[in-house]
Amino acid sequence: MPDPLHSDPTQTDRTDRTDRTDETDALYDELLELALEAARRAGTLLRDGRPADLGVAATKSSPIDVVTEMDLASEKLITGFLAEHRPDDGFLGEEGASVEGTSGVRWVIDPVDGTVNYLYDLPSWAVSIAAEKDGETVVGVVAAPMRGETYQAVRGRGAFNNGERIRHRPAPPLSQALVATGFGYLAERRAAQAEVVRTLLPQVRDIRRGGSAAIDLCDVACGRLDAYYERGLNPWDLAAGVLIGQEAGLVTGGRPGRPASGELTLAASPALFGQLQPLLDQLGAWHD
């Protein structure tokens, strides 16, 4: 039997580290499985249950910042499903879900990212679900039912679309970059954002405005766009998409030295990020 007086203490340390790693992997597997199933269920509800006469149920920051009855139904479905399986977790949802939780895990949920698209029956909308552990996003799922696509990422494991690993495009020169952006709902902010686009547009290949931050981030991650930036995003808009982008090799951030946030979110391949970030900072993309 082992001699406790002459045993190697580093062996115990290694065993403890291995046990902690196994526990972490098991937790991440569980969170990913739950996020995928919640997003699948919500996506099916939204796709198949959309009323033909869908209308605005409420407005938020302005008359064009809308909520539909299906946003509310989707968030209720997601939070109910997750709470059933993990009752001690916290929640932060776009339509009001806010629970602290005691487990160290918090779910960040956008039940319909691209609500205006959904209202108009345009296909570019998604369900976005991220899981944070002790404040760090560790799992992200973006389901786009009208595309038949589900993007997913676990921190440190890469990013995937329908099970196939994804990677960003090689960085083009700035003049050949296809850049996506979005606009806020307040008139003053939209005017400032339009000025940024007015100056940026002659310097790039073209600008796209899709209407869903989560889908835009995933499109950069899988090489359909070269970059995406926007001011005014909320945590539920960006949490899952930013992780998916990072795991696909993108650099994400805000102003120089700052993370992606409501002030500014930018995602691009490393070389293009290095060109766009100072330009957007100079153009004032981070303020109204």
Secondary structure, 3 states (H helix, E strand, C coil): CCCCCCCCHHHHHHHHHHHHHHHHHHHHHHHHHHHHHHHHHHHHHHHHCCCCCCCEEEECCCCCCEEEHHHHHHHHHHHHHHHHHCCCCEEEECCCCEECCCCCEEEEEEEEECHHHHHCCCCCCEEEEEEEECCEEEEEEEEECCCCEEEEEECCCCEEECCEECCCCCCCCHHHCEEEECCCCCHHHHHHHHHHHHHHHHHCCEEECCCCHHHHHHHHHCCCCCEEEECCCCHHHHHHHHHHHHHCCCEEECCCCCCCCCCCEEEECHHHHHHHHHHHHHHCCCCC
